[in-house]
Amino acid sequence: MTTLEQMGAAAKRAARVLMNAGSRKDDALLAIAGALRDHAAAIIAANRLDLENGRAAGLTAALLDRLALDEGRIDGMAQGVEQVAAMPDAVGRILEGRTLKNGLQIEKITVPMGVIGIIYEARPNVTSDAAALCLKAGSAVILRGGKEAIHSNTAIMNVMRDAIESAGLPRDCAALVTDTTRQSATELMQLTDYLDVLIPRGGAGLIKSVVQNAKVPVIETGVGNCHVYVDASADIGMAADIIYNAKTSRPSVCNAIETILVHRDIAEKALPAIKARLDEKQVELRGCERTRAILGDCVVPATENDYAVEFLDYILAVKVVDSLDDALDHLARYSTGHSECIVTRDYSAANRFTAGVDAAAVYVNASTRFTDGGEFGLGAEIGISTQKLHARGPMGLNELTSAKYIIRGEGQVR
């Protein structure tokens, strides 16, 4: 047996205990939250090593922001775990029930998935978020983070495993792959004897690699080429505020916008107002020729790739469009199906946009930054599912369960 196979076998044994753990799951989660706070100094010290290595390796400011931990972020991680503990148990819910003519009573109930694998990149908070959600959903989890966060992830996982064990559950309910080579990622993707589902959380390259190479069933998440379309009837001040928030509040995350589309009838008034807000954060604009004609040479000429890329930085692509239909055509070509927004005062335009956009979350007059499990009232989340099978949108607790039928009879035969 390889190390990963041993880890998988241990997780499978732990998953059998979790199936009927009941309130002990919440005891373990509360123990994790307390332990994260109690060991914050040690976690921050480990994180400091990752940040030093990241700077030496030339990581961008956006990636370093994703990587960084401080007492506030660790407390936020603990709060996220506590929120999950406070939620109703997702396991054992009756989804539907009926009695057949032959007297058979059929119930469809939620059940744990079993063992969940998660591959992610430089966001150590995912370690606690993912473990907490999987634990509450009754599944064991094997995590494989990127090399950029290996010291942080190891420190967090050690704290969590000790806390889980202190609550009377197997410490193998959660495990971390400490080998960050490509070989370990490939092996995890093919661990079909032990993993029931694999969830990648990270950039486009990671997600593409997992989708193409995994033998384990995959739930695709996360790439966010998100847009705001400013309709002809939009309130310009509202549009500027939404765009400013959606781009600059935290540009390194998947629900930040990367492109704005502006209707030609409002472009001459709207674009200067939008630029004035974005200038507060020195956002670089890359625009079409009509955008440059309005705003001048301060706008970098946009390339085809600028409309397709996830910048994850203070860079925003801009395009003036002739109509709502043109905006919808642009989204059909470039959207990754994450989060899209229209700013409009036209009820009909709003309805056409929400009906015509194929994305997990579609907004009318609100920032795309709300696409988040916590903001949606789901507690912590694994990621934003951009596929259509089983789960779509923020993957909270309920989305991490499967279902089975229970049939009760009195001797019926077919």
N, C-alpha and C positions, 0 to 999 in steps of 0.2 A: 504493500500500500504506500502511495506517495503521501507527503505531508498534507496535501489538500484533500486527498481521499480520507485520511484519518480525521481531518477536521470535519469533512462532510458526514462521516459516520457518527461522530460525536454530536453534531448538530441534529442529525436525524433522531438519535436517542433522546436528546433534549426536547425536540419537538413533540415527541409522544407524551412527555410530562406536561408540556404547555397546553396540550389539547384540553386537559381537564384541570388547569391550574386555578381557575376561578379568581377569587380576590387576591390570591398570592401574586398575581401579575401586578396589581396595583401596589402591593407592598414593595415589590421589587423596583417599580418605577419611582416611588417616593424615596426609596433608599438610594437610587441612582441620582436623583435630583440633589439630595443632601450631600452625597459624596462629591458631586461635581463642584459644589460651592466650597466644601471643606478642603478640596485638593486643588483649588483654583491656582494657587501659587506654583505648584508643581507643573500643572498643565501649561501655564503661561511660560514657564522656564523652558519646557520642551518646545513650545511654539516659537520661542525666540530663536532656537537653533534652526528651525525651518525657515524663518524669515531671513536669517543671515545667509543660509544656503541659497534661498530664493534670490536675494539681491545679487549674490555672487554669480548665480546662473543667468542673470539678466531678465528675471521675470518682470512683466509689465506692472505698472502701478495698479491696474485693475485686478490682476491675479494676486498681487501682494495684499490687496484689500480683502479679497475673498479668503485668503489664508490667515490673516491676522486675528488673534484672539486677545481680549483683555478681560478685566473683571466684569464689565458690563455685558459683553457678549457671552461669557460663560454663565452669568446669571440668567441671561436670555435663554440659553440652552436648557438650564435647569427649569426655568419657568415653562418652556415648551414641553418638557417631560412631565411636569406636574399637570399641565393642561390635558395631556393625553391620559394620565391616570384618572383625572376627574370625569372623563367622558364615559358614557354607557358602554358596556362590553359589546363589541361588535360580533362576538361569537354566540351562536345559539338563537339569533333572531329568526322568527318565523316570517318568511317572505311571502308564502302563500299556502293555502291548505284547502282541501276539498274531500268529499266522500263520493266514491264511485258507486254506480248502480249495484255492483256486486258486494258492496259493503266495505271495500278497502278504504282506509283512511290514509290520505297522502299529505305529507307536509314537506315543504321545501325550506331548509334552514341554512343559515350561514355557518361556515366552518373555516378553520385555519387553512392556509395554503400548504403549510408544512415547513419547508426550508426555503428561505428567500436569499438569493445572492444579489448583492448590490455593488457595482463598480462605479467609482466616482473620482473626482479630481481634487483640486486644491481648496476644499471647503470642509475643515474639520468639524464644523457644527453638524454636518450631515451624519457624522458618526453617532452622535447621541440622538438626533432626530430619527434616524432610520432604525436604530436599535429599539428605541422606545415604541415606535409605531408597530414594528414587527412583533415585539413582545406582547403588547396589548392585544394585537390581533391573533395571538396564540401561535405564532410561527417563530422558529429559530432563524437567525440571520447570520450570514457570512459576508463580511464587508471587505472590500478591496479598494483602498484609497490610492491616490497617486503618491509618487516619491516625494513630491514637494511638501506633503503634510505628514510624512511618516512618523516623525517624533511626536507631533501633536496627537495624531490618531492613536498611536500606541499608548500614550499616557492616558487618553480618554478611555480607551477600551479596557485598560487594566483597572481603572477606577470603577468602571461599570460592571465588569465581571465579578470583582470582589463584592460589590453592592448586591448584585443578583444572588450570589451565593449566600450572602448574609440574610437574605429574605427567604431562604429555603428552596430556591430553584437551582437547577444545574447551571453552573457558570458558562457552559457551552451553549446556552440559549443565544449568546452573542459571541462572535469571534472575528478576529481581524487577520487578514492575510498580510504578513509583514514582508514577504518577498514582493518587491515592486517591479520585478522584471516583466518584460512582455510575455515571457513563458508562463508566469503564474496567472496572468490575465487570460491567456488562451486556455490554460487548463481549467480555470474556473468556468469559462464559457462552455466547456464540454463536460462538465461534471454531472452528467445526466442521471447517474445512479443515486444522486443525493439532493440535487437542487430541483425544486418544483417550478421556479420561475426566476428569471434574471432581469434586473432593472439597472440600466446604465443611467448615470446622472452626471452630465458634464457638457463639454463642447461638442461641436458637430463631428469632429474627427473621432472622438471616443464613441459616440453613439453609432456612427456609421460602422466602425470596426466591430462593435458588439453585434449589431443587427446582421452584418454580413458573415460573421464567423461563429456565432453561438449555435450550439446544438440544443441548448436548454431553451424553452420558450421565453421570449423577451417581451417586456412592456417598454415601448420606446418613449423616451421622455425628452423634454427640455430645450432643444434649440429654439431660440426666440428671436427670429427676425420679425419684430413687431412694428406696427404702423399706427399713425394717427392720420386720418383723412379729415381735412378742414373743408366742410361743405360750403356752398355758396351762401347759405343762410346763417352761418355760424356766428356766434357772439365772439368777436375777436379777442377780447380780454380773457374770456373763458378758454379759448383755444390756446392762447399763449401760456396761461397758467397750467393747463393740462400737459402741454408739450414740455414745459420747463420741468414739471414734476416727473413726468414719465421718462425723460432723458437724464436729468441731472441728480435726482435724489439718491440714486445708486446705479450708475451706468454699467457696473460689472455684472448685473444679474439678468436672468433670462426674460424677465417681464419688463425690462427697460426697452423703450422704442429705439429703432435704428433708422427709420425713414418717416418723413412726413410728406403727405400728398395734399396739395392745396388747389382748390377749384380756381380756375382762371378769373372768374368774376369777382373774386374777393382777394386775389393774390397781391395786388398792388397796395392794399391797405393792411392785409394780414401779415405778409412776410416781414415788413419792417418792425411791426410790433412783436412778432415772435422772435426775431433776431435780437431785439433789444433785451428781452428776457434771457435768452440763451447767452448773450454776451456777459451776463453776470458770472457765468461759470466758464467763460472763454471756450465755448463749444465751437469746434471747427465745422463749417457747413460745406457740403459737397453737393452742388446743385446742377440742374439742367440749364440749358441756355436761357430759358425764360426766367428762371430764378436769378441767374446772373445779370440779366437785363434789368431786373428790378433792384437787386441788392448790390450789384457792382462786382469788382474784381476781388473783393474780400472773400467771395465764395469760390472754392476750388471747383474746377470743372468735374462733374461726376462721370465716372466710368460705368460700364454695365455691371461690373463686379461690386461697385459701391451700393447698388440696390439689392444685391444678393447676400452681402456679408453681414455677420453679427459682429459689430465693432467692439462692444463691451467697453466703451471708452467715451470720452467727451467728443465724439464725432457723430454727425447726423447727416444723412442723405436727404435731399429735398427735390421734389418734382412738382411742377405745375401741371395739372391735368384739366382736360376740357369738360369733363362731366363725371357724375357718379359712376356711370358705366365704365369710364376709363379707369377710375380708381379701383373698381371691382376687378377689372382685367389685370391691373398691376398686381393686386393682392393674389389673384389666382396664379400668377406666374412666380411671385417672389415670397409669398408668405410661407412660413414653416408651420402654420396651423396652431400657433400658440395663443397670442392675444392681439386683437385688432380693435381699433376705436374710430368712431365717427363723432365729430363735433358739429352739431346742427340744431337749428330751431324748427326744422321741417319734419313733421311727424311721418310723412310718407317716405322721405329720404331715409330716416332712421330705420323704418321697417324694412325697406328694400335692402339696406346695408346688413341688418341683422339676419335677414333671410338669405342673403346672397354670399356672405362670407363663410368660408369653411375653416373654422378655427375652434379651439377648445373653449375660448372665452371671447365674447364679442361685446364691446362697450358702447354705450351711447352717452356722451358728455361726461366721461369719467376716465381717470388715468388707468393705464394698463398695469400700473404697479400694484393694483389690488389683487392680481392673480396670484394667490398665495393661500395655502391651507389655513393659516391662522386668520387671515383677513376674511376668508369665507366661512369662518366659524367651525373649521374642521380640526383645529389644533395643528400640531406639527404635520409636515407632509414629507413624503418620499421625493416627490418631484411633480412636474406638470406633464401629464401624459398627453402626447400629441397624436397618438394613434387612436383607433376607433373600436378595438376589440377589448371587451371587459371593462376598461376604465378610461375616461377621458377628462382632462382638466386636472386640478389639484388632486393628488393621490393621498387622501387621508386614510383614516382608520377603516372605514367601510369598504374602500376600494382594495384593501389588502386581505380581504376574505374571499373564499370561494363558496360554493353551495353544494348541498347534497339532499337527496330525497330520503325521507323516512316513511316507510309504508307499514301500517299496522292492519293485521287481519285476524280472522277467526277460523283459519283452516282453508281459506279459498284456494282453489287450484284452477289452472287454465286448461 
